[in-house]
Amino acid sequence: MNQPLAYVHPGAKIAKNVVVEPFTTINNDVLIGEGTWIGSNVTIMEGARIGKNCTIFPGAVISAIPQDLKYGGEETTAEIGDNTTVRECVTINRGTNDRGKTVIGKNCLIMAYSHIAHDCIVGDSCIFSNSSTLAGHVTIGNYVILAGMVAIHQYCTVGDYAFITGGSLVRKDVPPYVKAAREPLSYVGVNSVGLRRRGFSTKKIREIQSIYRILYQKNYNNTQATEILEAEMEVSPERDEILDFIKNSHRGIMKGYFRKS
């Protein structure tokens, strides 16, 4: 149902039961799935691909061109998965030639004033609190929580189930299953509360804690720690995910926290 005061380009493909509120603009080459609600004063630009049952609150701008001087007008997309909520004044830019798209997964909550730049890939079931900011080419795993005003440097990666505390500046990669805090950003423990909420057993959480105890609390360097983990820790999906994350990190993983004496 489109309100008469909304503008919808004839080339936009919108499911029949999508609601578009007044004063919203939807441009050409836009796809919106069934059951989605688009609030007033939203701007949805070329290349937007919005899934089913999404909720887009007033003031959001979806699929604007990248804030990247290298962008040359190439056709790219900004994709939002099913059941995702985008709150007030969120900005999500479309991709560049690097990845060709910016992607937000399913069942995410992107709170007010957050910014997701070009070529970011965000997994499923993530929560970004108010004013979270992702620079270009950032990769975020599944079930990641960013507290308010987190700022993530370009090309950084955040692993599955990580929690990053409010006001953090993320300059290095954040491994899966951890809590990250302090300045400079550091490992402060395993995200045990989040893992319990997602059905991880106490035994599994302790296994993950044992892995990070070797990595962060035994004064080994990363090469030494990974060799010990491979030799001494029982093979499991979580162990292998952590090892793969460390080995494939391009910016290097964040450090452990050591209290100064």
Residue, then its C-alpha position, 0 to 999 in steps of 0.5 A: m500500500n503506497q501513500p499518495l504522498a510517497y514517490v515510487h519509481p515505476g522501475a522499482k519492484i515492490a511486493k503487493n503487501v509492502v507499506v510505504e508511508p508518506f514522504t518516502t522516495i523509492n528510486n529505480d532498480v529497487l527490490i522490496g520483499e513482501g510484508t516490509w514496512i517503509g516509514s515516512n521520510v525514508t530514501i531508498m536509492e538505486g541498487a537496494r535489495i530489501g528482503k521480506n518482513c523488514t522494518i525501515f524507520p523514518g529518516a533512513v537512507i538505503s543504498a546511497i552511493p559510496q563515500d569513496l572517491k574511487y567509486g566510478g559509478e559502477e552498478t552495485t547493490a545494498e542488500i538487507g536480509d529478511n526480518t531485519t529492522v533498520r531504525e531512524c536515520v541509519t545510512i547504508n551505502r552500496g558497494t564498489n568494485d571491490r565486493g560489488k555489494t554491501v550486505i546486511g543479513k537476516n534478523c538484524l537490528i540496526m539502531a538509530y544513527s548507525h552507518i554501514a559503509h560500502d562493501c561491508i558484509v554483516g552476518d545474521s542476527c546481529i545487533f548494532s546499538n545507536s551510532s555504531t559506525l562501520a568503515g568500508h570493507v568491514t566483515i561482521g560475523n553472525y550474532v555479533i553485538l556492537a554497543g553504542m558508538v562503536a567505530i570499526h576501521q576499514y577492512c577489519t573483521v569481527g568473528d561470530y558471537a563477539f561482543i564489543t563494548g560501547g565507545s570502542l575504537v576497533r583497529k584490529d580484528v576481533p576473534p569469535y566468541v569474545k568480549a572486547a573492551r578498553e583502549p586500545l581494544s583488548y580481549v577481556g573474556v569470553n562472551s559467556v552470557g551471549l553464548r548461553r543465550r544462544g544455547f551453548s553448553t557450560k562444557k562448550i563455553r569452558e572449552i572456548q575459555s581454555i582456548y583463549r586462555i592459551l591465546y591471551q593469558k599465557n604470554y605466548n605469541n600468536t604463532q606459539a599459541t596456535e601451535i599449542l592449540e593445534a597440538e593439545m586442544e581436542v578438535s572441535p568446530e569452535r577450535d578450528e573456527i578460532l584457528d582459521f580466524i587467526k590464520n586468515s586475519h589481515r589486520g592482526i587480531m586485537k591484543g590481550y589486556f595486561r594491567k600495568s603494575 
